[in-house]
Amino acid sequence: MGKARQINRSEAYLNAKYYQQAFEHLTNALKLNSTLLTSYEETKQYHAHILTLLGRCYMEGGNTDDALELLEKSLKMNKAILGDDDFSNCSIYTIMAHVYLKKKMYEEAIQQLSMVWELSEAKYGMKSETTASVFLELADVYAKKKEYKDAIEYQKKAFDIYQELDSVDPKILGSIAIKLSEMYEHIDKLTEAIDALRKV
């Protein structure tokens, strides 16, 4: 099986939460790609992508230290190939943020997501769905830190952007509103909690 098919199948297994199968395919893809790494320039980007997926695989398996090590290698390689400001770095930063969140290293998670925010805004603008999704990630981190005022700020920003999009699934808006309402409840702002639910 070629490395591209190995990677595609690995991603499918990861998304379906079949982590052992994903790990096996990614390990095989990494071995195959490593033999070509010094011969073909395009294999370097494949290599970075495989490392990213392996990092995610380790994270899902609870091995956060090895996950971070792989993701740091992937980020370094991706930046060397495409540059520090390339949007493709966002997927790596986001997974790194999730790893830090699992480790309860909240400031580090926020730092990674801030990089995603910066690159997303530069590419798609402040009021894009991509930027809004970063705000939801930041809101989640702050909520886990129990810093609900900051969490509410980002959740509201995300809601406002989604509300202005030309086409948005009402279920997404409803989910964001419910979470916003719950955040208000944590700081005993019941009127605001009810108002948040009335927005959808």
N, C-alpha and C positions, 0 to 999 in steps of 0.2 A: 504494500500500500504506500503511495506517495506521501510526502510530508504534508502537502496541502490537505489531502483527504484525512490524514491523521489528525491534523489540527481542527478541521471542521467537525470531525466526529467527536473529538475531545470536548469541543465547546458544547456540542449537543448533549453529551453526557453530563457536563458540568451544570448546564441549565436545567437538566432533568434530575439533578442531585444524585447521579450515579458516580460518586467520587472515585471509587476504586478503578472503575473502567476508564474514567477520564485520566487518572494518574498513569495507568498502563499505556494508554495511547500517547500521552504527552511525553512520557519517558522514551518511548520508541521514536517519536518525532524528534526529540532533542538529540538522541544518538545519531539518527540519520542526518540531521542538519549539521551536527558538529563535524562530521566527516567532510562536509562541503564548505565549511565556514571560511577557510583560507583561500578557497578556489573561486568562489562566486560572491560578488558584492551583495546581490539581492538576498542571499541567505542570512545576512546579518539582521535584517529587519524581521525575517521569519523567526530568527533566534530570539530576538527581543520579545516577540509576541508569544512564543512558546514559554519563555521564562515568566511572562506575566500570567499566563494561564496556569502554570505550575504553582506560582505564588498564590493564586486564588484557590487552587486545589488544596494546598497545604493549609491555608487559612480556614477553609471549610472543614478540614479535618482536625482543626484545633492546634496545629503546629505553627503558632504565630511567629516564632523566632526565625524558623527556616523560611517562612513565607516572606517576611520582611527582607531577608538576605537576598532572596531571588528577585523580589520586586525592585530592590535598590540596584541590582545588576541590570535588570531590564530597563529601568529608567535611565541609567547611565549610558547604556548602549543605544537606546532610542534617541536620546539627546545628541549623541555623537553622530548619528545617522541623519536625523531630521532637524535638529536644532532645539534649543531650550524652549522656544515659543511655539512649537508645533502642537496643534490641537490633539494629536494622537497621544501626547503625554497625559492627557486628562484621565484616560481609562486606568493608567497605572497609578496616578495620584489618588484616584477614587478608591481603588482596591487597597492601597496603602492606608487610606483613611479608615476603611472598614477593619483592617487589621489592628490599627491603633485603638479603634473603638472597642474591639474585643478585649484588648489589653487594658482598657480603661485609662488609656493615655490620651485624654481628651484634647489637651492643647495641641498635641502632635497631629491629631485627627483634623482639628480646625485648620492647622497650618497647611495640610495637604489639600483640603477643600477650598481654602483661600486661593491656592494656585489654580485649581479647577475653575473657580469663579472668574479669576483674572483672564484666563485663556478663553473661557466660554463667552465672556462679555466682549472680548476683543474680536472674536470670530462672528458671533451671532447677535451681539447687542444686548443691552440691559433687559429688554422686555421680551426675551425669547423663552421658549419652553425649556431649552437647554439650561439657561441661567436659572430659571425657576426651579428646575430639578436640583440644582446645587443648593439653592436656598432651603429646600426641604431637607436635604442631607445635613446642612448646618443646623437647622432647627432641631433635628433629631439628636445631634450631638449635644447641643445645649440643654435639651430636655433631659438627656441621660445624666448630664452634670447637675441637674436640678436648678439650672439657671433659666427659669421659665420666662423672665422678661425678654431675654435675648432670643430664646426659642420662639416666643410669640412674634417678635419683630420679623424674624426670617420666615416664619409660617405665613404671616400676613402678606409679606412681599410676594411670596410664591402664589398665594391665593389671588392677589390682585392681578398678577401677570396672567395666570391661567384664565381668569375671568375675562380678560381682554382679548384672548386668542380667538381667531376666526372660528375655529372648530375645536371643541374640547369635549371629552366624554364627561357627562354630568356625574358619573360615578367617581371620577377623579376629583372634581370640585367638592363633591360630598365628602369624600374621604379626608381631603385637606381641611374642610370646615369642621368635621368631627374632631380631628386631632387638635385643631386650634381651640375649639371649645373645651376640650379636656385640659389643655395647657392653662386656660383661664381659670378653670376650676381648681387647679393646683395652687393658685395664689388668691383663691377666694373671691374672684371677680365673676360672680354668678350672672350679673346682668350682661356682661360682655360675652360670657359663655353662651347664653341664650341667643344674643344678637348674632354671634358667629354662625349658629345653626340656621338662623333666619335668612342668611345670605344666599342659600341655595334652595 
